[in-house]
Amino acid sequence: MKALLGIALALVAGFIGGIAGTLAVLHHDKAVPQESLRAREFELVDEAGQVVSIWGIDQYHNPLLAFTPSGVRKEERPYVGFSGHKLSLDDRESQRVGIGLTGDGDPLFMFRGHDEKPRASLYVDSDGKPNFSLHDENSWRVTLGILNSDTPGPADNDWGLEFYPERAGIGMGSVKRGTQSYVRGYFFVHQDQVPFP
C-alpha cells in the first residue's frame, strides 16, 4: 500500500512539475522582445573577407541589391574576369548583377559581362510597361517589349522585338484616327548593309 501511495504521489508531483515547466517556458517566450533589425546597408563577404554582395541605398536613393564575383581562388577561374573593383552601390561598373528600384520606384534588373559592360537589362517604366534589352560590348542589340516614343508617356503603346541598328523588327503599334485608336502590325527587314557600330 505504501508503494502504491508513493507511485501516486510521484505521478501527481510529475504532473504538477510538467505544468509549472510549461508555464515557465510560455512566460519566457512572451518576454522575448520582437524587434526588427534596421540598417542602411548590409554586406555579404566571402572566405577572404571580400564584399561580394551589398544590400542598401545608392547615391541616387535607389534601394539596390548588388553582386560581384568573389576573388577567392581567382587563379582557378580565369574566365570569371574578376577586376579587383571593390563592390559599391554607387559604382555600377563594380556590380555584375544589380536588382532594385529606381528613385521613382520603377523596378530594374541588370546583368554585366566579364568586361563590366551591360549585357542584359529588364526595366518596367512608371506606366507599368516592361522593356527587356540585350547588349554586346558596344551597344544594345535586341529589345523586346514597349517601344517608347521620343517623348515617353502613358500613350505609348507600341510593342515589338527589334534588332539594332534597325535591321529587323516585328511588332504592333497603335494608330489614332480621330477619337478612335487602332492596332496595326508591322514587320521589316532591311537588306542593305550598314557599318556595324
C-alpha positions in Angstrom: 0.0 0.0 0.0 2.9 2.4 0.8 4.4 1.6 -2.6 1.1 2.4 -4.3 0.8 5.7 -2.4 4.4 6.6 -3.3 3.8 5.9 -7.0 0.6 8.0 -7.0 2.4 10.9 -5.2 5.2 10.7 -7.8 2.8 10.9 -10.7 1.0 13.9 -9.2 4.3 15.6 -8.5 5.4 14.9 -12.1 2.2 16.3 -13.5 2.4 19.5 -11.4 6.1 19.9 -12.4 5.2 19.5 -16.1 2.5 22.2 -15.8 4.9 24.5 -14.0 7.6 24.0 -16.6 5.3 24.6 -19.5 4.0 27.8 -17.9 7.6 29.0 -17.3 8.5 28.4 -21.0 5.4 30.1 -22.2 6.1 33.1 -20.0 9.7 33.2 -21.2 8.6 33.2 -24.9 6.3 36.1 -24.3 9.2 38.0 -22.7 11.4 37.8 -25.8 11.4 41.2 -27.5 10.0 41.3 -31.0 12.5 43.8 -32.6 13.3 44.4 -36.2 16.8 44.8 -37.4 17.4 48.1 -39.2 20.4 49.3 -41.1 21.3 51.5 -44.1 23.4 48.7 -45.6 24.1 45.0 -45.3 27.2 43.3 -46.7 27.9 39.6 -47.6 31.6 38.6 -47.6 33.5 35.6 -48.9 36.1 33.5 -47.0 38.7 36.1 -47.7 36.6 38.9 -46.2 36.0 40.5 -49.6 32.5 42.0 -50.1 30.6 40.0 -52.8 27.1 41.4 -52.2 25.6 44.6 -50.9 22.0 45.4 -50.0 21.5 49.1 -49.5 20.7 52.6 -50.9 22.8 54.0 -53.7 23.8 57.7 -54.2 20.5 58.3 -56.1 18.4 56.9 -53.2 17.6 53.7 -55.1 17.2 50.6 -53.0 19.5 48.1 -54.6 20.9 44.5 -54.2 24.2 44.2 -56.0 26.6 41.3 -56.6 30.2 40.9 -57.8 32.4 37.8 -58.3 34.4 36.5 -55.3 38.2 36.9 -55.6 38.7 33.6 -53.7 40.5 31.0 -55.9 40.6 33.5 -58.8 43.7 31.7 -60.2 41.4 28.6 -60.7 38.8 30.6 -62.5 40.4 32.9 -65.1 37.2 33.0 -67.1 35.4 35.0 -64.4 37.3 38.1 -65.2 37.4 39.5 -61.7 38.8 43.0 -62.0 39.5 43.7 -58.4 36.9 46.5 -58.2 35.6 47.0 -54.7 31.8 46.4 -54.9 30.0 49.6 -54.3 26.3 50.6 -54.7 27.5 53.9 -56.2 29.8 52.3 -58.9 27.7 50.5 -61.4 30.8 49.0 -63.1 31.6 47.2 -59.9 28.3 45.4 -59.9 28.0 42.2 -62.0 24.3 41.9 -61.1 22.1 44.7 -59.8 18.5 44.3 -58.7 16.5 47.1 -57.3 14.2 50.1 -57.8 14.9 53.5 -59.4 14.3 56.6 -57.4 10.9 56.8 -59.0 10.1 53.3 -57.7 10.4 51.6 -61.1 11.9 48.1 -60.9 15.2 47.3 -62.7 17.4 44.2 -63.2 20.9 44.5 -64.8 23.5 41.9 -65.8 27.0 42.9 -66.7 29.6 40.8 -68.7 33.2 40.0 -67.7 34.2 43.3 -69.2 31.8 45.1 -66.8 29.6 46.4 -69.6 25.8 45.8 -69.6 24.7 42.6 -71.2 21.0 42.3 -70.3 18.6 44.5 -68.6 14.9 44.4 -67.6 13.1 47.6 -66.8 9.5 48.4 -66.0 8.7 52.1 -66.6 6.4 54.3 -64.5 3.5 53.4 -66.7 4.0 49.7 -65.8 5.3 48.7 -69.3 8.3 46.4 -69.5 11.4 46.5 -71.7 14.0 43.7 -72.0 17.3 44.6 -73.7 20.3 42.6 -74.8 23.7 44.2 -75.3 27.1 43.4 -76.7 30.3 45.2 -75.8 29.4 48.3 -77.9 25.6 48.9 -77.7 22.2 47.4 -77.2 21.4 44.9 -80.0 17.9 43.5 -79.2 15.0 44.9 -77.4 11.7 43.3 -76.6 8.7 45.0 -75.0 7.4 48.5 -75.0 9.0 50.7 -77.7 8.9 54.2 -76.3 8.5 57.2 -78.5 10.8 60.3 -78.4 8.6 61.7 -75.6 7.7 58.6 -73.5 4.4 58.6 -71.8 1.3 56.6 -70.9 0.0 57.0 -74.5 2.9 54.9 -75.8 1.5 51.5 -76.8 3.9 50.2 -79.5 5.2 46.7 -78.7 7.8 44.7 -80.5 11.0 42.8 -81.0 13.6 44.9 -82.7 17.3 44.4 -83.7 19.7 47.3 -83.7 21.0 49.0 -85.9 17.4 48.9 -87.1 17.9 45.9 -89.4 14.8 43.9 -88.5 11.7 44.1 -86.3 8.3 42.6 -85.7 5.5 44.0 -83.5 2.4 46.0 -83.3 1.7 49.7 -83.0 -1.2 51.9 -82.1 -2.6 54.4 -84.5 -5.1 57.1 -83.5 -7.7 58.3 -86.0 -10.0 61.0 -84.6 -11.0 59.7 -81.2 -10.6 56.0 -82.1 -7.3 54.1 -81.5 -6.4 51.2 -83.8 -3.7 48.5 -83.6 -1.6 47.6 -86.7 1.1 45.0 -87.1 4.4 45.6 -88.7 7.4 43.5 -89.9 10.5 44.8 -91.5 13.9 43.5 -92.7 16.5 45.9 -94.2 18.8 44.0 -96.6 21.2 47.0 -97.3 24.5 46.8 -95.5 25.5 49.4 -92.9 28.7 49.6 -90.8 28.4 47.6 -87.6 28.5 50.1 -84.7 
